[in-house]
Amino acid sequence: MATLNVFSQTLHPTISSFCCFSNSNNSKFHFFSNSLSSHFSKSGSGSSWMQSSSPAASIEHKKGPVYSVFPSTPAQVSSVQDLFEFICSGPLVEKIGLTQEKVAESIDKWLSYGRQLCRLFQLNELFLTEPQKVRLYHYYIPVFLWCESEIVQHQSKFKDEEDIPPLVIGFSAPQGCGKTTLVFALDYLFQMIGRKSATISIDDFYLTAEGQNKLREANQGNALLEFRGNAGSHDLAFSVETLTALTKMSKEGTKMKLPRYDKSAFGGRGDRADPSTWPEIEGPLTVVLFEGWMLGFKPLPVDAVTSVDPQLETVNKSLEAYYDAWDKYIDSWIVIKIKDPNCVFQWRLQAEIAMREAGNPGMSDDEHLLSLIKDSNVLEQCHNKNSNLLQVFKDYSLMAPKIIISYNSSDEM
């Protein structure tokens, strides 16, 4: 079983091989914005790296020989060569088992995927900025290729006549760092190559507004359970029901609706969206993309959590049930780490502001909003402080293939 992790130099079919995402300056793999809010739900909006004065959405895709940004015009050798060298300079290429020769052989795919993502994010293919190029060719596309290789390995375990369940890939990352946008990009690329995929978030499993009220009343005085976010504020039975159904979407014609959560309901306190608005998917699914900030978290020793915040003891206890409800369904992992968890506060605040600017009601009381952002990150800070997220995955998640992406949270994306 292949494992791609954060601390080794090579990729081997074992659970102990690690890779370090670094650049020539010996710094951690960097993103290129200090905020990337999701604009694919009611909770946020896109950030400036996506914006372009000349959208590429109208460019017609065409298979065949290598072309430049406009398929009707053959690419100049120098422009293709420059892009090839830029791709090969990325920190993930070698780590996912690619050589320059393999990149050269698949350059048509790289160009096609880049073109599709430019359409998705309305970027001008002729005038990509350096951060945009890095995001597409050093981050999204390499991660997509790794996911593709995981799918191939997963499917090879089954015989021709067998139904193949979808591969479930878990995305664990702090709030606001861009995991939802990454999932959105990967889902789009899967659609472009004809694979059926489904996306789900741990947010979609929050308790209903009524359930949250009951939780709050049962834990009066515990600020960590005043709002949604921490362990204990999710409907785990509903999670099991949904994830079990998704893993059975292996036959042609099977259908189900994916639950969604409306963060803008009840003045920003949120509620499960009306089922009539849930998107419907149809099988057979190839891959399920499951994302959330606390995927993979497990309980820590009581003294470790109470030293951070005594109120965490109840939240920590609730984590005991989360492995069976979420993590056991995940076949492969993508983990995004940041050095300073305090940046999450700023990211979440920006997401709430973006939600308001988009015309969706946010939390009406600024103090409540700030409390929500702070409290929902105490558990995450606790795990970063005590285990730096590696201990969290030690017992069971290392048994699955994994990418861990680490970057300086202060860097500009």
Buried (B, 14 or more C-beta within 10 A) or exposed (E): EBBBBBEBEEBEEEBEBBBBBBEEEEEBBBBBBBBBBBBBBBBBBBBEBBEBEEBBEEBEEEEEEBBBBBBEEEBEEEEBEEBBEBBBEBBBBBBBBBEEEEBEEBBEBBBBBBBBBBBBBBBBBEEBEEBBBBBBBBBBBBBBBBBBBBBEBBBEEEEEEEEBBBBBBBBBBBBBBBBBBBBBBBBBBBEBEEBBBBBBBBBBBBBBBEBBEEBBEEBEEBBBBBBBBBBBBBBBEBBBEBBEEBBBBBEEEBEBBBBBBBBBBBEBBBBBBEEEEBEEBEBBBBBBBBBBBBBBBBBBEEEBBBEBBEBBBBBBBBBEBBBEBBBEBBBBBBBBBBBEBEBBBBBBBBBBBBBBEBEBBBBEEEEBBBBBBBBBBBBBBBBBBBBEBBEBBEEBBBEBBBBBBBBBBEBEB
